[in-house]
Amino acid sequence: MHIEKPPVGTPEFDEWLLEKLKKRAEELFNADIPEECHDVGVGRSVGPEKASDLMPEKTVAEDIAIDKEQRLSKFKVVK
């Protein structure tokens, strides 16, 4: 059974997407791990609850400040 994708931004779309993600998460968490990958480690990747929190434009200013600080940290302050 294939349910057609509702228009983005509607409550129906949010519900459709949540169901799709639940099914995908179930597939991932129940997948068998190949024996050669067993020693890689165990864990889960996590992220923010809202996809909008992943938007890179929210962190651009912060990234610039970090880059500037790292560049300047290579120099010695002389007075």
C-alpha positions, 0 to 999 in steps of 0.5 A, spaced: 500 500 500 502 506 497 500 513 500 500 519 496 505 524 499 500 530 502 502 537 500 508 540 505 506 544 510 500 541 512 498 537 518 497 531 514 504 531 511 507 531 518 503 525 520 505 522 513 512 523 514 512 521 521 509 514 519 515 514 514 520 515 519 518 511 524 518 505 519 525 507 516 527 507 524 524 500 525 528 497 519 535 500 521 534 498 528 532 491 527 537 490 521 542 485 522 549 487 523 554 484 519 559 480 523 565 484 520 562 490 523 561 488 530 567 491 533 566 498 530 562 499 536 555 500 538 551 507 539 546 511 536 546 518 532 542 523 535 540 530 533 535 535 534 527 534 535 526 539 529 529 539 522 529 547 522 534 546 528 539 543 523 539 549 518 546 551 517 544 558 516 543 558 524 550 557 525 554 561 520 556 567 524 558 562 530 562 558 525 565 564 523 567 566 530 570 560 531 574 560 525 577 567 527 578 565 534 582 559 531 586 563 526 588 568 531 590 563 537 596 561 532 599 568 534 603 571 540 600 577 543 606 582 544 605 589 547 
